[in-house]
Amino acid sequence: MIASSFRFARFRLRRYPSPKHTLMALIVAGVLITSPVGVAQPPISRSPANNPPSPTEAGQHSPPLQDAFPETDHVRNIFASALSFIAPRTLHAHSMKELALWGLDGILTIDPALSITITASSSPSSSETFILRAHSQILLTRPLPHNDDRMVWIDLILDVIQNSWPHSAPLRAAGSNGIIAHFFSTLFHNIDPYSRYIPPQNIQQTNPNKRDKDASIGLMLARHQEVSYPTISNVNVNSDAWAQGISAGQSLIAVNGHNVRRVPLATLARWLVGPPNSPITITVRTPTGDEQSFSLNRAYLPQETVFLSAYGPYPVLRITQFSDHTADEVSQYISALTDNNDASDQEGDTPSSIQKHLPGLILDLRGNHGGVLQQAVVTAALLLNQGVITTTEGRYRAANHIWAIQGGDLTDNAPLAILVDGQTASASEVLASALADHHRAIIIGSSTYGKGLVQIAGELPNQGQLLVSWGRNIAPLGWPIQTLGLFPQVCMTRPNLTAQISALEHGHSLEQDALYQARSQRTPLSVHKASTIRAQCPATHGSESDISVAAQLLTSHTAYEAALQSVPADLPYPPAPHF
């Protein structure tokens, strides 16, 4: 159901291993909706009005249909549902004529022998003439629709398919599935880079929340020497192993009583998976040398998106994408980092009421292409007390939302550095932009990808799916993420990196002017202008030095504060655009 006003949604995230911590994040938001769905002309040649087809040419009618297109009603239902869904929701208004002709142009790419000519009208009161040919043979001549009636244009599309079908072997080979795919491919190519059609057979492949195919205990293993006990490099926070206190850094000693010192990792991986709810016993050794056995049950687990490591004294949380579980994973890792179950020195304090102090936290968003926007918003609520995270603006009324949080910073305002690169996109750009604009984090890396469009999903009668861009993400300071991307406080792709760090250690930033220029941009923003700004910190892949620079800046209070304050504190927010 589509909402026409802002909605309030509460997200309750459990913090483990200490059950005392419960976070309530209040999100002023709209929810990405999956709904059942009920400018320039494409390259079609046009003949001048005073040069109509010759009598000989016009008399070359196609022979009677030998093989009728067998799925007319099926395709009509799909195109009718799709166009009714697409037309009102695109960021810019497009006529039914544009949408239909773009789609037709895609169908014609199946067979180069097919072509369309639209002849101009000889008088204002008469319609243009639509002519379909196979090579030089005319297959169809009819007036071009002159209104925006969706079903009239769909009838034209089906006329083209039906009249081409007996004459086009490539069209028959493509079948209805190929025709539908080509129709949407070219139509969306003319709208924006991210709107697309997903065929029914591909829906499961694109699901960001798909679970592992085997039931497991949620351990990732690494071996540093050929003959040694493998080290647990990560524990799935949704697993029984996590709940029982198994953690990264411990060594795996035995599986069901079998010593694993010489067992290859591939063999161990097979041992650890099995039927759901099947029992398994493992023995681990802590870094202090203590050994303990655990009885666990295998389970189907959602694929992890958050991974914990460390660089010196600083925990590093790498987020690979935003799935339905990402914010919960982040919450649990931060809880584990801040809970101090051994502290009970102060009178009246229990172990669960004292928290460890984080010296700092590094969030690694490099290579993160985005995912579920709501999860990026809830993740921001774990690191920021309150504020607007992003504003989504679109032509369709229900696309307009203010995503604001009133949560609670689980890190108690610990210094925060975020690593980004040219592949940091979409929801990850929203998170990083919000934390930077609110002076909560410093951004280190290069210009990010610049994917700031929001898609709405619609289901078609054939169980396929449409993703249509219907909103733009605007950062808290009012600048558009689309095309521009996020400009970092420390640019790793400039040759003056040493000078940048030295300036920050002396309390000022060499990037301040560039940051002000980037944050001052407003929609509409030309590609040329965005490219000029991005060229000051070219997008690239992350490098090993990113994390060392982050640690260096977290260590220096002066440098960290200078980087935070290099982002403008306040900029006039523009009025909502008119479409």
C-alpha positions, 0 to 999 in steps of 0.5 A: 500500500502506498502512503501519501504522508510520512509514516513513523516506523520503530526499529528495535535492535537487540544488543548481545551478548548483554541483554540489558542493552536494547536500542530503540531508533525512531525513524521518520521515514517512508518504506521502500514499497513493492507494489503489484502494478496494474523526451527525446524520440527514439531513433525512428526515421521520418518521411516528409509529408510531401513524400508519402509511400509510392502507390507501388510500395503502398500496395505491397501488403503483407501476406495473410498470417500463417503463424499468429503470435500466440501470447497476445493477451499475456503480453498485453496484460504485462505492457498495460500493467507496466506502463500504468506503473511507470508513467506517473512515477518516473523522475521526469514526466514522459508521454505515453508516446515516448514510452511506447516508441522507446519500447517498440524500438527495443523490440525491433533490435531483435531483428534488424530487417524490421524497421519503422517509419513515421511520416509527418502529417500533411495538415494539422487535423490529420495524424502522422502515419505509422509504417512497419516494414520487413526489408522493403515490404510493408507489413503494416500501415496505420495512423499514429495515435495522437493522444495519451491513451495507454491502451491505444498505444499498447494496441499499436505495439501488439499490431507490430508484433503480430504483423512481424511474427510470421516474417521474422525468424529472430522474433519467433526465436526470441518468443514472448520473454525475449520481446518483453525483455527487449521492450523494457531494456530500451525503454529504461535505457532512455529513462535513467541508468538504474531503472530496469526489468527483472525477469521472473527467473532472475528474481531470486538471484537478485535477492540481497537477503538470500540465505546460505544454501547449507545449514551451518554454525556460522564460522569463517576460518583462516590458516596462517601456516600450512600445518597449524590449527585454523583461526576463527576469523569471523562468527555470524552474529545470527548463529548459535556460536555467537550466542554461546560466546565463540569469537574471532581470534580463537583457534578451532582444535577439534570437530566432533572429537577429531583433531583438525590441525592437519585437516584442509580448510575445504574439508573442514568447511564440509564438516561444519555444514549439514542438515538444519538442526543437526548437532555438532561439537567443536573445541576451541582454544582462546588466545590465552591457551584455555580450551572449551567445547561447545555443543551447537546446532546447525541452522540456515543463516542469513548471509553476513554483511558485517565483518569485524577486524582490528587495526591496532587499538581500533576495531574495524567494521567492514559492511559489504552491503545493506541487507535486512539484517545489516543494522542488527549485525552492526548493533551486535558487534558494537555491543560486544565491543562496548560491553565489559562483563569483567568490570565490577570495581565501583561500588553499586556497579554490576558487570553489565552496567559498565561499558568499555570505552572505545578509543575509536571505530573505523567503518569500511564502506569501500566496495559497498554498492548499497542495498536496503536504504532503511538499513543504512538509516537505522545504522546511522541511528546506532552512531548518531543521536539524532538528525535528518539522514537523507531526504528523498524527493520525487515527482510522485507524491508518495516518493517524498520522504524525510528520513530522520532518526532519534536513536542513541549513539552506542559508541558514546561519541567515540571518534569515527572514521569511514573509508570510502572509494569509487565503488561506495554507492547508494545506501552506503553513500547515504550513511557516510554523507549523513555522518559527515554532514552532521560532523559525526565522522571523517571520510577518508578515500576518494569521491564515491560512485554517485548513485543517489536515485531511489527505486520502487519495485512493482510486480508484473503479472508474469511475476517479473519485477520492475524497478523504477527510479522515483526519488533522489537522495538529498544529503542533510546539507542539501546537496544531491548524491546522484552524479556528484557522490560524496567528497571526502575530508581526506582525499587519498587520490591527491598527490599532496596526501602528506601535506593534507595530514600535516595541515590537519595536525596543525588544526586546518584543512587543505580540502575546506574550499573543495568541500564547501564547493561540493556541499553547496551544489543543488539540483538540478546539477549538470554532469559537467559541473559534477565531473569538475568537482569530482576531478579534484578527488578522482574516484578510485579503488581503495588501497591498504594505506586508507586504514593506516591514515584513518588510524593516524587521524583517530590518534590525533585529537587535533587532526580529527577535529580539524577534519570534522570541522572542514565540512561546512556547519550550515548551508541554506537548504533549497526549497523542494523542486517543482516538476 
